[in-house]
């Protein structure tokens, strides 16, 4: 297997692992460390195969910068710990394309937020409709605000995974 095929296999492995992270964040609101470490290892291996050792500091600097900049967001509970670690691993992959990664993740996050709000609005209307039916009313939460607070957090690991995969696909298209 040539190094080009190996790099492509590493990217496929990374994309699959990113999808697992997104699904885990969506379903459990947790991103397992073993998945994040797998992404970091795949990214590092890809850089070892494609970059001269003299510039291997670039992906490490990008990951360090991401960690430093996002740590306050985690500290003030604006971002979960799994999201922070996932973005740092993605930044390790992105290297000098860190600004592109930030833009891709921000766009994916904005789209996710709009979809999340739309789904929440539709679900609230659906619950109000169910509450109006005498036989189904006991199935509806006693307070709709209780329901909306329970599902209020946005699983940002989904946006990080989508932005990173989008950037990967863009690198192959352009």
N, C-alpha and C positions, 0 to 999 in steps of 0.2 A: 504494500500500500504506500503510495507516494505521500509526501508531506502535504500536498494540496488536498488529497482525499482525507488524510488524518485531521487536518484543520477543519474541513467540512463536517466530519463526524463529530469533532469536538463541539462545533457550533450547534449541530442537531441535538447533541446531548445536553448542551446548555439551554437550548430553547425548550426542550422537553422538561428539564428541571425547573425552568422558570414557570412553565405552565402548572407544574405540580405545586409550586409556591403560591401561585395565584389561586388555585383551587383550594388549597389549605387555608389561605387567608380569607377567602370568601366563605368557606364552610365553617371553620373553627376559630377564625380571627387569631390564628397563630401561624407562624412560618417556622417550621422546624430548622434547628441549627444545622443538622446534617445536610439539608438541601442547600442552605446558604454556603456551607463549606464546600459542597460539591461544585457549586457555581464558581466560587473563588478558585478552586483547584483547576477546573476546566479552563478558566480564563488565564490563569498563570501558565498552564501547560501550553495553551495556544500561543501566548506571547513568547515563551521559550522556544517554540518552533519557528516563529516568524520574525521576531525582532533580534537585531544584534544585541549582544550583552551590554554594549555601551549605552543603549537607550532603554534598557529594561527598567530604569528608574521611573520612566514616565507613567506606566500604569500604577506603580506603587505610589507615586506622588498624587495621582488622580484619586485613588482610593483614600489616601490620607486626608486630602483636601475635603473630600465628600464627608468623611467621618467628622472632621473638625467643624465643618459648616452645619451639619445636621445634628450634632450632639445637643446644642441648645434646644432644638425642636423636640428632641426626645426628653430632655430634662424638664421642659415645661409641658410635657404630655400632649404636644401637638402631633406627635408621630410615635408610633409604637416601636419597640426595640427590634422586632423582626423586620419592620420596614426599613429601619436604619441600617441594619446589617445587610439586608438584601440590596439596598441602594449602594452600599460600599462595595459589595461583591460585583454589582453591575458596573460600578465606576472602575473597578480593577480591570474588567473586560474592556471598557470604553477607552481607557488610557487618555491619550491626547484629544480624543473626541468627547471628553466630558461635557463641554458646553452643548454639544448635539444631544447627548443623553439627557441632560437637564431639560432641554426644550421638548424632547420626545416624551419624557415622563410627565412634564407639566401639561402638554396637550392631551395625553391619555388620561391624566387625572381630571382635567376639566371635562372631558367627555364622560368619564365615569361618574363625576359629580352630577352632571345633567341627567344621565340615565338613572342614577340612584334616586334623585329627587322625583323624577317622573314615576318611577316604580313605586316609591313611597306614596305619592299622591294617588295613584291608581289603587294601591292597596287600601289606603284609608277610605276612599270612596266605596270600594268593594265591601269593607267592613261595616260602613254605615248602612249600606244596602242590606247586608245580612242581619244587622241589628234590628232593622225594621220588620223582618219576618219573625212571626211569633215562635216558630219551632226552632229556628236557628239562632235566635238571640242569645241563648246560654253559651253558645260556642264563641261569641265575640268577647274580646277582653273587656273588663268592666270599664276601663277608661281608655279612650283612644290615645291619650297622651302617654299613658303607660306603655302602649305598644310602640309609639313613635320614638320614645326615649330608648327602648330596648334595642332598636335597630338603627340608632342614629349614627354610629360611627361608620366611616367610609373605609372599606378594606383597601388601603393604598398600595398594598403589595400587588394587587391586580394591575394598577396603573404602572407601577415600576416594571412589572413583567411585560406588560403590553408595550410600553415605551422602549424597553430594551430589545424586545423581539422586532419591533418596528424598525429600530435603528439597524439591527442585524440584516433585515430584509432590504433596507435602503442601501446598505453597503454592497449588497450583491447586485442590486438593480442599477446602481450608478457607478 
